[in-house]
């Protein structure tokens, strides 16, 4: 059996460790932070994520704190009218064999972390910042910031959008700044008026802005995320911002939208970044995974889902019957299998931000007319390529209509 190094202890890194360990390999996860923890707020999980989570053995634990929402709503943020609804209950779940849910990021991360801690072949090392790698015919060595190193048979770079492993493997510089600034807040549901407590992911689209909200934490909290297409040029990550500033950034809100935005407290802000798709995910014994391989904007709600898919596909290719001499070709096969799908998701996420969420005037009117014409089946057809993917190698979408 092999010894696999995973750089990065986030969602993708822990999922990869579990998937690889289930094939009988030893895994050491190197996390640069002093503790294994997941920061952030809400996250959306499509059926493809639950297929992956079930394969990793943590699907039931994630479901325990998930909110299984009834529909995705697309609203006109200025008029307040509903443009389109995509039901996510009976027909959707029958077609895709799993639900659509929303969770706090911690409620996804903690089950993965507990499973890794319980796995006899997974070693978790915090405060281990990878600075680069070297390899030869015998193995690969991950260099650490403290001057030490860790040696194994392969290295998986799951160290995020600013991946050090990617910097050496691809060398494509800093991430692309999207020009979009997002403000996030999580508030107790008890502070939300009852008439605004909707079991839905609701998106309000306005001219050069949009606003998304949904329940998380088993329904105990409301996640708020408001985005401005403001031409931001400098990356920002998680900085506190005054409530008054957030409220002034979204002019022209309808009454309901304004009420929801005004509920927010303790806002933090990010400037959204991604990268262009690249062909090279592997370098001999080294491969990329998750945001290190294909960082994408939030607009398709698939970043974590794609990382989970990556992890399952990678682990199942590194099966226990494959010898050490098969590691490199198996890593190459993993990259080949994942490239086109994730590249498409990256592109679609960008296009959704510009073409669906932020148009104004005549373009917004045309968008509303297009979306409102879709039936429930039409909308399910549109997302089948994303939501219907099964990490076992096929699509779960069936004939349910």
Secondary structure as GFF3:
##gff-version 3
##sequence-region A 1 401
A	DSSP	beta_strand	3	7	.	.	.	ID=ss1
A	DSSP	alpha_helix	11	21	.	.	.	ID=ss2
A	DSSP	beta_strand	26	31	.	.	.	ID=ss3
A	DSSP	beta_strand	42	45	.	.	.	ID=ss4
A	DSSP	alpha_helix	47	56	.	.	.	ID=ss5
A	DSSP	alpha_helix	59	64	.	.	.	ID=ss6
A	DSSP	beta_strand	67	68	.	.	.	ID=ss7
A	DSSP	beta_strand	71	76	.	.	.	ID=ss8
A	DSSP	beta_strand	82	87	.	.	.	ID=ss9
A	DSSP	alpha_helix	90	96	.	.	.	ID=ss10
A	DSSP	beta_strand	101	104	.	.	.	ID=ss11
A	DSSP	alpha_helix	105	118	.	.	.	ID=ss12
A	DSSP	beta_strand	122	126	.	.	.	ID=ss13
A	DSSP	beta_strand	130	136	.	.	.	ID=ss14
A	DSSP	beta_strand	139	144	.	.	.	ID=ss15
A	DSSP	beta_strand	149	152	.	.	.	ID=ss16
A	DSSP	beta_strand	154	157	.	.	.	ID=ss17
A	DSSP	alpha_helix	164	169	.	.	.	ID=ss18
A	DSSP	beta_strand	176	188	.	.	.	ID=ss19
A	DSSP	three_ten_helix	189	191	.	.	.	ID=ss20
A	DSSP	three_ten_helix	194	196	.	.	.	ID=ss21
A	DSSP	beta_strand	200	206	.	.	.	ID=ss22
A	DSSP	beta_strand	209	216	.	.	.	ID=ss23
A	DSSP	three_ten_helix	217	219	.	.	.	ID=ss24
A	DSSP	beta_strand	221	229	.	.	.	ID=ss25
A	DSSP	beta_strand	237	240	.	.	.	ID=ss26
A	DSSP	alpha_helix	243	248	.	.	.	ID=ss27
A	DSSP	alpha_helix	255	262	.	.	.	ID=ss28
A	DSSP	beta_strand	268	274	.	.	.	ID=ss29
A	DSSP	beta_strand	282	283	.	.	.	ID=ss30
A	DSSP	beta_strand	286	288	.	.	.	ID=ss31
A	DSSP	alpha_helix	291	294	.	.	.	ID=ss32
A	DSSP	three_ten_helix	298	300	.	.	.	ID=ss33
A	DSSP	alpha_helix	303	317	.	.	.	ID=ss34
A	DSSP	three_ten_helix	324	326	.	.	.	ID=ss35
A	DSSP	alpha_helix	327	351	.	.	.	ID=ss36
A	DSSP	pi_helix	352	356	.	.	.	ID=ss37
A	DSSP	alpha_helix	361	372	.	.	.	ID=ss38
A	DSSP	alpha_helix	376	387	.	.	.	ID=ss39
A	DSSP	beta_strand	389	390	.	.	.	ID=ss40
A	DSSP	beta_strand	394	395	.	.	.	ID=ss41
###
